[in-house]
Amino acid sequence: MRVRQWVLVAALATVSIWMPGCHSYHVETTVENRTGRAIQLLEVDYPSASFGANSLAPGEVFHYRIQLRGNGPLKVQYTGSDGRQAQMDGPALAEPQEGWLEIVLLPGGKAEFHPKLSQ
């Protein structure tokens, strides 16, 4: 019985030491379509992954929570209602950052990026 108790205590101690070190870095992201027209094939690339939407109506806001792994630039692309593809470079993101990022798509294939990220 004592061996089982010792093994249980050792296992719990190992887990309790490991748990505080675990932390996922998340950024709450919104993409708002202020282009005045519907867009299609929205893709947002960030370090180690991407997300997107098939379409966004004018004025529509798309919410997505990203998990940062690694470092690198944010890139946005979509196809406008005229069939032209727009591509924009956003801020650089790094794994220890977390917080909020607002992406506002504007007419003429332009965008504003409003990051509120921890350093």
N, C-alpha and C positions, 0 to 999 in steps of 0.2 A: 504494500500500500504506500509506503514512503517513497519508493521509486516513482510511482505514478504521480504523486503529488509534486515531487521535485521536477519531473518532466513538464507538468502543467505550469508550474511557476516559471520555469525557464522559458517556455514557449510564450507565456503572457508577457514576460519581461522583454523578450526579443521584439514582439509586436508593438509594445508600448514605446520602445526606443525608436523603432522604425517609423511609426505613424506620424509623429510631428515633423519629420523630414519630408513627407510627401506633400507636394503642393502643385496644383495645376494652375497655370497662368492663363486666365481668360480675359477676353476683350468682348464686351457687348457692342455689337456693330449694327448700324442702321444704314441703309442705302435709300435715299429719297430721290425720286424722279421729278426734277423740276425742269425738264427739257421742253415741256409743253406738248409733247407727243408720246405715244406709247413706244417702249423699247422692247427688244427681244434679246434672248441669249445673253443675259447678264452673267458675267463671270468675274469674281473677285479672287485673285491669287495672293496668298500670304505665305510666310515661311512654312514649308512642309505640307501645305494643303490648299484647297480652294473651296469656294461655295458659289452658288448662283441661283438664278431664277429663269424660268422660260420666258416670262414677260413681266413688265411693270407698266401699269397704266399711268397717265400723267397725274402727278401728285401722290402716287402710291408710295408707301414706305415699307421696306422689307427689313425685317429684323433677323439677325443671326448671331449666335455666340461662337466665337472662335477660340481655339486653344493654341497658344503659341508654343512651338517647338523649334528652337533654333532662331537664327537672325536672318533678316533680308527685307527687301522692299515689298510694299503692297502695290499691286497692279490691278486696274479695273478695265474691263472691255465689255462692249455691248454692240448690238446692231440697232441702228436707228430705223425709224419708220420709212426712211428713204432707201434703206438697204445698205447704207454705208456703215462701216465698222469704226467705232471710236475706241481709242486706247489712251489711258492716262496712268501716270506713275504717281503713287502716293507716298506717304512717309515710310521710313524704314522702321521695322518692328523688331523687337528683341525679346527673347524668352522671359526675362524677369519682369517685363512690363505687364500691366493689367489695368483695366479701366474701361473707358468707352471710346468709340470712334464713330463719328458721323461722316458719311460720304454723301455729298449732295451733287447729283448729276445736273449739269446746266446745259443750255442750248449751245450749239456749235462744237460739240464733242469735248466740252470742258467740265471740270469738276472742282469742288472745294472739299478739303479734308479738314475735319475738326477733331483732332485727337485730344483726349483727356486721359493720358496714360501715366502710370507711375514710372519713375526712372529706375 
